[in-house]
Amino acid sequence: MSLIDSTIKNELSKGKKILSVFLTAGFPKLTGFEELVLQIFDAGADMIELGIPFSDPIADGPVIQYSSQIALENGVTIDKVFGVVDEIKKHCTKPIILMGYANPIQSYGLERFFSDCKQLKVDGVIIPDIPLDEYDDFFSIKPDGTDTILLVSPTSDDDRIKQIGEKSKGFVYSVSVKGITGERNSVNDESIKYVQRVKSLLPEKNILVGFGISSPQAAKTYAQVSDGVIVGSAIIKSLMNETLSQTLEKIKSLKEAMRI
């Protein structure tokens, strides 16, 4: 059982749902970023997804696009992202997931990338622009011990969801809405029914819901039909506009809202 699997099962056994927080690596600044991650873990995050900054993040809305631009200006590279992972792992045993796009990873070198993942004990990778049809080729050299997490969306039909579920390890990332990342003001019934459909089609899989979740109420609503949520834009926006203590309080409130 992977660390991601065991973390999810352990939280569920305690009557809690999972809170995974997405952060763009090196935002708002590279200096001290490791300490920021550790504080976010302490505030209630069960897992951290570290976004590898990229100049053309097609799945991301304006908030994460902006954070990616700033991270690139801060000199963040894949090498430096791995350096961040190395430092975090010295002080924390919770899962670290890398989320990035295929182009910069291929430029870095697939064999080198997955070798570094293994050496630094990266727990999972999410590469949203690799379609299912290209999965086997792209991940052919991925080492054991690093979960590959795939995404399903409201446009995925039942067969596609099942095929993705067979490939996805750790959890299945259920994209809550059609479109890009970013805060939404409400949760609609159609989205809830879709997550319930994913859960019913993949009863043995952990299902986490992401894209658009920004409030404790939304987190609570989705947690009732899944194993937890992923929050990104709301946290990055808070880091942009609020104090660190306000950001950490937001994380605490999101985690508290998801008690079973």
Backbone torsions as a table, in degrees:
resi	resn	phi	psi	omega
1	MET	NA	131.9	-178.8
2	SER	-75.0	165.4	178.1
3	LEU	-63.2	-35.6	177.6
4	ILE	-63.8	-48.5	177.7
5	ASP	-57.1	-49.1	-175.7
6	SER	-67.7	-34.6	177.2
7	THR	-63.8	-45.3	179.7
8	ILE	-63.5	-47.5	-178.7
9	LYS	-63.8	-37.8	180.0
10	ASN	-65.1	-43.7	178.8
11	GLU	-65.4	-42.8	179.4
12	LEU	-62.2	-37.0	-179.7
13	SER	-66.0	-21.6	179.4
14	LYS	-96.8	8.9	179.5
15	GLY	77.2	28.1	-179.7
16	LYS	-125.6	153.0	173.6
17	LYS	-104.5	162.4	-173.0
18	ILE	-81.3	137.1	169.0
19	LEU	-116.0	112.0	174.3
20	SER	-105.3	130.0	-177.5
21	VAL	-110.9	128.5	175.4
22	PHE	-92.4	130.1	174.1
23	LEU	-130.1	139.8	171.4
24	THR	-78.3	122.7	-176.9
25	ALA	-59.0	127.6	178.7
26	GLY	85.3	10.0	175.6
27	PHE	-115.2	137.1	4.6
28	PRO	-77.5	-16.1	174.5
29	LYS	-150.5	155.9	-177.6
30	LEU	-76.6	-40.2	178.1
31	THR	-65.5	124.1	178.9
32	GLY	82.8	5.3	-177.5
33	PHE	-64.7	-37.6	179.1
34	GLU	-58.9	-41.1	179.3
35	GLU	-64.8	-38.0	176.4
36	LEU	-59.5	-44.9	179.0
37	VAL	-60.3	-44.3	-179.2
38	LEU	-64.1	-37.1	177.2
39	GLN	-67.2	-37.0	178.1
40	ILE	-68.7	-38.4	172.3
41	PHE	-59.1	-48.1	-178.1
42	ASP	-61.8	-30.1	-178.4
43	ALA	-75.9	-14.4	176.9
44	GLY	139.3	-7.1	177.4
45	ALA	-67.3	134.4	178.3
46	ASP	-91.0	-29.6	178.8
47	MET	-143.2	154.7	175.3
48	ILE	-122.8	130.2	169.9
49	GLU	-100.0	118.1	178.3
50	LEU	-96.3	115.6	178.9
51	GLY	-79.9	128.1	174.1
52	ILE	-80.8	115.4	-174.7
53	PRO	-61.8	141.8	-177.1
54	PHE	-146.5	146.4	-175.0
55	SER	-74.6	-14.9	-177.9
56	ASP	-136.2	65.9	-176.8
57	PRO	-79.7	89.4	-167.9
58	ILE	-65.6	-24.5	-178.0
59	ALA	-90.2	-3.2	-170.7
60	ASP	-106.3	145.2	176.5
61	GLY	-81.1	-174.9	-172.1
62	PRO	-62.8	-32.8	-178.1
63	VAL	-66.5	-50.1	-179.3
64	ILE	-71.2	-34.6	174.4
65	GLN	-57.9	-44.0	-179.9
66	TYR	-63.4	-45.1	-179.2
67	SER	-63.4	-34.9	178.2
68	SER	-66.3	-41.0	178.2
69	GLN	-61.9	-44.3	-179.9
70	ILE	-65.2	-41.2	179.4
71	ALA	-61.9	-40.9	177.5
72	LEU	-64.0	-40.6	177.1
73	GLU	-65.3	-27.5	176.7
74	ASN	-78.2	-0.3	176.8
75	GLY	85.3	19.8	-178.2
76	VAL	-74.9	128.7	176.0
77	THR	-125.3	172.2	177.2
78	ILE	-62.1	-39.0	176.0
79	ASP	-55.4	-44.6	-178.3
80	LYS	-71.0	-32.0	174.8
81	VAL	-62.1	-43.6	177.5
82	PHE	-64.4	-34.5	175.4
83	GLY	-63.0	-38.7	176.4
84	VAL	-62.8	-46.1	179.0
85	VAL	-58.2	-44.3	-179.2
86	ASP	-57.7	-45.0	-179.3
87	GLU	-67.4	-42.6	-179.5
88	ILE	-62.6	-43.1	-176.7
89	LYS	-64.7	-20.5	177.0
90	LYS	-71.1	-20.1	-172.3
91	HIS	-122.6	-4.0	-172.8
92	CYS	-150.7	141.8	-179.3
93	THR	-106.3	7.3	179.2
94	LYS	-78.3	158.0	-174.7
95	PRO	-66.6	140.6	172.5
96	ILE	-118.7	126.6	-179.9
97	ILE	-116.9	136.0	174.3
98	LEU	-98.4	131.9	177.1
99	MET	-121.0	121.7	-177.9
100	GLY	-156.2	171.1	-178.6
101	TYR	-96.9	156.1	-171.7
102	ALA	-62.3	-39.3	-172.7
103	ASN	-57.9	-55.3	179.8
104	PRO	-66.0	-30.3	178.8
105	ILE	-69.5	-40.6	176.9
106	GLN	-66.4	-36.2	177.1
107	SER	-65.2	-35.9	177.6
108	TYR	-68.0	-32.6	-177.4
109	GLY	109.6	117.4	-175.6
110	LEU	-60.5	-46.4	-178.2
111	GLU	-62.4	-43.7	178.6
112	ARG	-64.1	-42.6	-178.5
113	PHE	-60.7	-50.9	-177.0
114	PHE	-72.1	-28.3	173.8
115	SER	-63.8	-43.3	177.9
116	ASP	-65.7	-38.2	176.5
117	CYS	-57.7	-44.7	-179.6
118	LYS	-65.8	-46.2	-177.0
119	GLN	-62.2	-39.5	-175.6
120	LEU	-95.2	5.3	175.8
121	LYS	59.3	43.7	170.5
122	VAL	-64.8	131.1	-171.5
123	ASP	-84.1	-26.3	-179.6
124	GLY	-161.3	160.0	175.1
125	VAL	-132.1	142.2	174.1
126	ILE	-125.5	120.4	178.7
127	ILE	-126.4	91.4	-166.4
128	PRO	-68.7	-17.7	-177.4
129	ASP	-99.4	15.5	171.3
130	ILE	-97.9	109.5	-179.3
131	PRO	-70.3	161.2	-178.7
132	LEU	-56.1	-36.5	-177.8
133	ASP	-65.2	-22.1	-179.2
134	GLU	-104.5	3.1	-174.1
135	TYR	-56.9	-52.0	-172.6
136	ASP	-61.3	-39.7	179.4
137	ASP	-68.7	-46.5	-174.8
138	PHE	-66.5	-40.9	-174.6
139	PHE	-99.6	18.6	-175.7
140	SER	-64.5	-24.8	-178.3
141	ILE	-110.2	12.8	179.5
142	LYS	-66.2	133.7	-178.4
143	PRO	-77.0	153.8	170.0
144	ASP	-61.1	146.2	178.6
145	GLY	101.3	-11.7	175.1
146	THR	-115.2	110.3	-178.8
147	ASP	-69.9	140.4	171.6
148	THR	-102.1	119.6	-174.2
149	ILE	-106.5	122.3	-177.6
150	LEU	-107.6	159.6	-176.2
151	LEU	-109.0	141.1	166.6
152	VAL	-116.8	156.0	-177.8
153	SER	-135.1	170.1	179.0
154	PRO	-60.5	-17.8	178.5
155	THR	-89.3	-4.4	-179.7
156	SER	-75.6	130.0	176.5
157	ASP	-82.1	173.8	-173.5
158	ASP	-59.4	-43.6	-179.3
159	ASP	-63.0	-42.2	180.0
160	ARG	-63.5	-43.0	179.2
161	ILE	-60.0	-42.5	179.4
162	LYS	-65.2	-41.0	178.8
163	GLN	-64.5	-42.0	177.9
164	ILE	-64.9	-40.9	179.1
165	GLY	-60.1	-35.4	179.0
166	GLU	-66.5	-33.1	-177.7
167	LYS	-86.3	-32.3	-172.2
168	SER	-74.0	134.8	-179.9
169	LYS	-119.9	148.7	-178.1
170	GLY	88.4	-66.4	170.8
171	PHE	-159.9	167.9	171.7
172	VAL	-102.5	129.3	-178.9
173	TYR	-88.0	108.8	-178.7
174	SER	-94.7	106.8	178.9
175	VAL	-72.5	121.3	-168.5
176	SER	-74.8	-22.7	-173.2
177	VAL	-138.0	161.6	170.5
178	LYS	-77.7	128.8	178.3
179	GLY	123.9	-157.7	-173.1
180	ILE	-100.8	174.0	177.9
181	THR	-66.3	160.7	179.0
182	GLY	144.2	156.9	-178.2
183	GLU	-69.2	140.2	171.7
184	ARG	-120.7	151.7	-174.7
185	ASN	-86.1	-14.7	-175.1
186	SER	-152.4	168.3	175.8
187	VAL	-114.7	123.4	-179.2
188	ASN	-96.5	159.0	-176.5
189	ASP	-62.0	-35.1	-179.6
190	GLU	-61.3	-40.2	179.6
191	SER	-66.4	-42.2	179.2
192	ILE	-63.0	-43.2	179.6
193	LYS	-63.3	-37.4	177.9
194	TYR	-64.2	-44.7	178.6
195	VAL	-62.9	-39.9	176.8
196	GLN	-61.7	-37.1	178.2
197	ARG	-65.1	-44.6	178.2
198	VAL	-60.0	-44.7	-178.4
199	LYS	-63.5	-38.9	-179.2
200	SER	-71.8	-33.1	179.1
201	LEU	-75.8	-26.2	-177.6
202	LEU	-125.3	63.8	-173.1
203	PRO	-64.2	-22.2	-178.2
204	GLU	-92.5	-3.7	-174.9
205	LYS	-101.9	148.0	169.4
206	ASN	-76.0	133.8	-179.3
207	ILE	-120.5	118.3	173.7
208	LEU	-113.2	141.7	-175.4
209	VAL	-107.4	132.2	178.7
210	GLY	-137.8	176.4	-176.4
211	PHE	80.6	112.0	169.8
212	GLY	89.1	-0.8	-177.2
213	ILE	-86.9	119.8	-173.1
214	SER	-133.7	-9.0	-175.8
215	SER	-128.9	156.4	175.4
216	PRO	-57.5	-36.2	-179.8
217	GLN	-65.9	-42.5	177.5
218	ALA	-64.7	-41.5	177.9
219	ALA	-60.6	-43.4	179.5
220	LYS	-62.6	-43.2	-178.1
221	THR	-62.9	-47.2	179.8
222	TYR	-70.0	-33.6	-179.5
223	ALA	-64.7	-23.7	179.1
224	GLN	-70.7	-18.8	-178.4
225	VAL	-121.8	10.6	-178.5
226	SER	-147.0	-172.0	178.8
227	ASP	-97.9	1.2	177.9
228	GLY	152.0	-174.7	-175.2
229	VAL	-132.9	162.0	175.1
230	ILE	-118.6	126.6	-178.7
231	VAL	-122.2	126.4	-178.0
232	GLY	-126.7	-69.6	-173.6
233	SER	-56.6	-40.2	-178.3
234	ALA	-63.2	-36.5	-179.8
235	ILE	-75.5	-42.5	178.8
236	ILE	-63.8	-41.3	177.7
237	LYS	-61.9	-39.1	177.6
238	SER	-64.2	-41.4	177.6
239	LEU	-63.0	-29.1	179.3
240	MET	-75.4	-39.5	-165.4
241	ASN	-115.9	-10.6	-174.9
242	GLU	-126.6	174.3	176.9
243	THR	-76.2	161.1	178.1
244	LEU	-60.5	-39.7	-179.6
245	SER	-62.4	-36.2	176.9
246	GLN	-67.1	-39.0	176.9
247	THR	-62.8	-44.3	-179.4
248	LEU	-66.6	-35.3	175.8
249	GLU	-65.7	-36.4	177.5
250	LYS	-62.1	-42.8	179.5
251	ILE	-64.5	-42.8	177.3
252	LYS	-59.6	-42.4	-178.1
253	SER	-69.3	-35.1	176.0
254	LEU	-64.2	-44.7	-179.4
255	LYS	-67.0	-43.8	-179.4
256	GLU	-62.6	-33.6	-176.9
257	ALA	-67.2	-17.1	-172.8
258	MET	-101.6	16.5	175.1
259	ARG	-65.7	137.2	-178.7
260	ILE	-72.4	NA	NA
